[in-house]
Amino acid sequence: MSPKMLEVDVSKTFDGARGPVKAIERIHFSVDEDEFVSVVGPSGCGKTTLLRCIAGLATSTSGVTRLRGAPVVAPPPELAVVFQDYARSLFPWLTVRKNVMLPLRHRRDVADKGRAASEAIDAVGLSRFADHYPWQLSGGMQQRVAIARALAYQPKVLLMDEPFASVDAQTRAELEDLVLQVRGRFRMTTVLVTHDIDESVYMSDTVVVLSRPPSTVQQVLSVGLPSPRNQVTTKELPEFARLRTEIYMAITGGRAAPSSTATVTVR
Ligand SMILES: Nc1ncnc2c1ncn2[C@@H]1O[C@H](COP(=O)(O)OP(=O)(O)OP(=O)(O)O)[C@@H](O)[C@H]1O
């Protein structure tokens, strides 16, 4: 049997000022090729720490993450990360095109780097702005640039840490749909960390629900909603409401379920 695209097994204890801080007891789950997995959980349960360990940007205290069977000990070349803070992840003195091309300098296997950058910029709808600087763009457009940069890199695995948290609700919905479109086109395995339960259901094939810290995997839910997803009709489906309620109940330990219309965010 061929290995999973990602086999995540992370435990993490930090050296705090007042002794060890056990952030992650043990988080263990796997991700198939081309699968879209969201990770949700209560505030401070270690979502960012988990993503950093999967990306090889931090080391697990015990356990190991495997990418196609190989242990991740440093950031693997076939993996890209989109962070929440687009303002800090883009270089203000470089144009959109140059920002997008920057990581490609390490990719000897991408023959036509200019074309890869143009295709990614086009995919996020920013062709007209390729020669603009980030500070000439809105927040949502800057986050599109960060997504384009990850796409141009042509990663096998895309990790995203709260990528839409800093933009307004309408832009957020647009970016969610953009990621769903390009994910299919670029054939990527994707792991999304989010506070937003609705977003996790809307975007994913699978939702991994974490417990309070020191965190473990509390529940893994398959999302069988039809694709392509639609911001209105998908969210009206009874199955969407059932899943969001189940996740909400798991995270809050059974407090009253949300109404069917409010967006559910866990902080
Ligand atoms: N470098 C560090 N040193 C000590 N403790 C840390 C460090 N980084 C994170 N922690 C602790 O580990 C726990 C998990 O933090 P993390 O940021 O991964 O959680 P999170 O789920 O992403 O948080 P949020 O929901 O607020 O985004 C927290 O208790 C945090 O204080």
The ligand as an SDF file (V2000), in Angstrom:
LIG
                    3D

 31 33  0  0  0  0  0  0  0  0999 V2000
    7.1710   29.5550   21.8100 N   0  0  0  0  0  0  0  0  0  0  0  0
    6.3180   29.2400   22.7780 C   0  0  0  0  0  0  0  0  0  0  0  0
    6.7110   29.1190   24.0540 N   0  0  0  0  0  0  0  0  0  0  0  0
    5.8500   28.7580   25.0420 C   0  0  0  0  0  0  0  0  0  0  0  0
    4.5460   28.4830   24.8270 N   0  0  0  0  0  0  0  0  0  0  0  0
    4.0930   28.6010   23.5590 C   0  0  0  0  0  0  0  0  0  0  0  0
    4.9400   28.9800   22.4760 C   0  0  0  0  0  0  0  0  0  0  0  0
    4.1900   29.0010   21.3330 N   0  0  0  0  0  0  0  0  0  0  0  0
    2.9300   28.6610   21.7040 C   0  0  0  0  0  0  0  0  0  0  0  0
    2.8820   28.4190   23.0370 N   0  0  0  0  0  0  0  0  0  0  0  0
    1.7020   27.9880   23.7810 C   0  0  0  0  0  0  0  0  0  0  0  0
    1.1820   26.8190   23.1630 O   0  0  0  0  0  0  0  0  0  0  0  0
   -0.2330   26.8490   23.1560 C   0  0  0  0  0  0  0  0  0  0  0  0
   -0.7440   26.7070   21.7360 C   0  0  0  0  0  0  0  0  0  0  0  0
   -0.4610   27.9000   20.9820 O   0  0  0  0  0  0  0  0  0  0  0  0
   -0.9170   28.0750   19.4660 P   0  0  0  0  0  0  0  0  0  0  0  0
   -0.6090   29.4790   19.0520 O   0  0  0  0  0  0  0  0  0  0  0  0
   -0.3380   26.9870   18.6490 O   0  0  0  0  0  0  0  0  0  0  0  0
   -2.4860   27.8560   19.5900 O   0  0  0  0  0  0  0  0  0  0  0  0
   -3.6400   28.2380   18.5570 P   0  0  0  0  0  0  0  0  0  0  0  0
   -4.6660   27.1720   18.6760 O   0  0  0  0  0  0  0  0  0  0  0  0
   -3.0650   28.4770   17.2060 O   0  0  0  0  0  0  0  0  0  0  0  0
   -4.1060   29.6070   19.1790 O   0  0  0  0  0  0  0  0  0  0  0  0
   -5.2250   30.6180   18.6380 P   0  0  0  0  0  0  0  0  0  0  0  0
   -6.5110   29.8580   18.6510 O   0  0  0  0  0  0  0  0  0  0  0  0
   -5.2270   31.7250   19.6340 O   0  0  0  0  0  0  0  0  0  0  0  0
   -4.7960   31.0330   17.2660 O   0  0  0  0  0  0  0  0  0  0  0  0
   -0.6430   28.1550   23.8410 C   0  0  0  0  0  0  0  0  0  0  0  0
   -0.9080   27.8720   25.1920 O   0  0  0  0  0  0  0  0  0  0  0  0
    0.5790   29.0080   23.7090 C   0  0  0  0  0  0  0  0  0  0  0  0
    0.6690   29.9290   24.7640 O   0  0  0  0  0  0  0  0  0  0  0  0
  1  2  1  0
  2  3  1  0
  2  7  2  0
  3  4  2  0
  4  5  1  0
  5  6  2  0
  6  7  1  0
  6 10  1  0
  7  8  1  0
  8  9  2  0
  9 10  1  0
 10 11  1  0
 11 12  1  0
 11 30  1  0
 12 13  1  0
 13 14  1  0
 13 28  1  0
 14 15  1  0
 15 16  1  0
 16 17  2  0
 16 18  1  0
 16 19  1  0
 19 20  1  0
 20 21  2  0
 20 22  1  0
 20 23  1  0
 23 24  1  0
 24 25  2  0
 24 26  1  0
 24 27  1  0
 28 29  1  0
 28 30  1  0
 30 31  1  0
M  END
$$$$
